Amino acid sequence: IVFLWGFTAILGKLIQTDAYKLVFYRMLFAALFLYVFNRFILKQSLKISKKLLLQLFGIGAFMAAHWLLFFYSIKVSNVSIALSCLSLSTLFASVLEPLIFKRKIDPVEIIIGIIIVICISFIFKAEMSYKEGIIAGVFCALFGTIFSVLNGKIYGKTSSSNIIFYEIFGGWLIISLFF
C-alpha cells in the first residue's frame, strides 16, 4: 500500500494538470472500467435499493473530496508533505470508528495519533511555505478516514464491486456537478 500511495502521489505531481481535472478523469475512467467489469466480466446485476444508492453516492462524495485534497496538497506542496499528512488518518480513525461502530475508544490509538500530530507539527514548523499543502493534506486524511469508516458500515449490503462502482460513480457525479 505504501508503494501504491507513493507511486500515485509521484504520478500526481508529474501530471501537468490541476487536481480537479486529474480527479475528474481518474474517477470517470475508474467508473467506466468498473461498470464494464461488473456487467460483462463478473456478469452481476448492478441493481441496488435507492436508499443504498444514496448512501454510496454520499460515501463517494467523501472519496472525491479525499482525492481532490490529496492531489491538491501534492500540487501546492510536495509528495512528502501530502503523504505525511495522511498519517493523521490514525488519529481520525481512533475517534471516528468508536463513534460510528459504538465501541470504546482505545487510549493506545489516541496516544499514537497524538505522537503523529506532534511529528507533523515539526514538519509544519520546518516547512511554513507549504502551509496550504499541509492544511489540504490534513483534510484529505479526515475525508479519507470518513470514507473508510463509512465503507465499513456499508460492507455486506451489496457486493464489494458494486459498492466501489457506485462510490466512484457517485464521487464523479459530485465532481461533475461541482464543475
Number of C-alpha atoms within 10 A of each C-alpha: 6 8 8 9 13 15 13 14 21 16 13 21 21 11 11 10 11 14 21 20 13 18 24 20 12 14 24 19 15 16 21 14 12 20 19 13 15 18 12 11 10 11 10 13 11 15 9 14 10 9 9 15 17 14 19 25 23 19 28 26 23 25 25 29 22 25 24 21 26 29 29 25 31 25 21 19 21 18 23 14 23 29 21 17 26 21 17 25 23 20 21 21 22 22 17 19 20 14 13 14 12 9 9 11 14 11 10 10 16 17 13 15 21 15 14 19 17 12 13 19 13 11 17 16 11 10 13 11 12 20 17 14 24 28 16 25 28 26 20 30 28 24 24 25 25 22 21 17 20 20 19 13 12 15 11 10 12 14 15 12 16 21 25 18 25 25 28 27 25 26 28 26 19 19 20 12 8 8 9
